[in-house]
């Protein structure tokens, strides 16, 4: 495990306010890189700063991390030297609206496209 005194923060779109003041370095990550970084930390050394279960589903179903009970803690700002992984949803309107019939017979229409990308963020100053 990395020698870090500050916990790794897990962020989403709604918690990006934590990078308000200070200088930061960010790097785009693949899902494989996100998984490797999270796997380097013990559960106690990671804080989940978001409440959206959809973000957690992305981490489990698409990034591939094993479900762990990360402590939830709202954070106001990152500390110098602290690292975070941001899971960001990018949502666009659907250019087409195909309809599908659900298993219970109801017709559903596609209205949005959802894309996900991740960033590694470090506060430098």
N, C-alpha and C positions, 0 to 999 in steps of 0.2 A: 504494500500500500504506500502511496506517496506520503512523504513527511509534510503534512499540512496541519497547521494549527486551527485553521478556519474550515468549517464544513463546506462541502461542495453544494451549491445551490441548484435546484431544479426549477427552472422558470418556464412560463408560457407567455402568450401575448399579453395577458392581463397583468402580469407582474414585471414587465420590462421597466417600470418606473424606478426599480432599484438601481439602475445605471444612470441616474440623473446627474449627480455631481461627481467630478473626478475625471481621470483619463482611463480609457479602456482599450484593450486590444481584443478583437474578435476574429474568429476563424470559422468558416463554414466546415461542417463535419458530415461525413457519411453516417448512415445508421450503424454500420459496423464499427466506426470509430467511437460513436456515442456509447455503444454497448461495451467496448473495450475499456473506456474511461470509467464508466459507472461500475463495471466489474472490479476495478482496482480498489474501490472504496468499500469499507464495511458499511452496513446499514446505518450504524450510529453516526457515521461521518458524512451523511447526506441529509439535507433538509429539502423537503418538498414545499415550495412557496406558493403553489397554486392549489385551487380546489376543484378545478374542472376535471371530471372523471374521463372525459374524452381524451385529454392529454395523457392521462395514465394509461388508457387503452392503447394509444399510439406507442408509448414506451414498451408495453408488453407485447402487443400483437404485431407491430411492424419493426421496431428497433430490436426486439427479441430479448429484453432483459427479463430475468425471472421475477415474478411478483415478490416484492419485499414491502414491509411496512415502514416506509420512510416517514419520519416525524414531520408533521405539518407545522410550519412556523412562518407567519407573515414577517417579511423582512422589509425594512424601509430603505436601506442602502447597503451596498456591498462595501466590505472593508478592503483596504489596500492589500494586495496579494491574494485576495480571495478569488476563487474560480466559480464559474456557473456554466451550466448547460441550459440553453434556451431551446425549447421545442416550440416552433412557431407554425401556426396554421395560416395558410394563404388560401383564401376563399374567393372564387370568381363565379360570376353567373354562368350557367350552362348555356352554350350556344345553341344546343338542341334540347328539346324537352321530350325525350322518349317516354312513353308510358309502359309500365309493367304491371302485371297482375300479381298481387301478393298471394301467399298461400291461403289466406282466408277469403280470397275473391275480390278484395278491394283493389281499385286501380290507383297506382301511385305514379307521380310525375317527377322526373329529375329536374331540379331547379338550380343546383349549384355543383361546382367542382371543388373539391377540397384537396389541397396539396400541403405537404409537411416538409419543413426543412429544419435543420438543427445548427446551432452555433455554440462554440466554446468561447466564453467571455472571461477575461481576466482584468481586474482593476489594477492598474499600474501606479497611479498616483491619486 
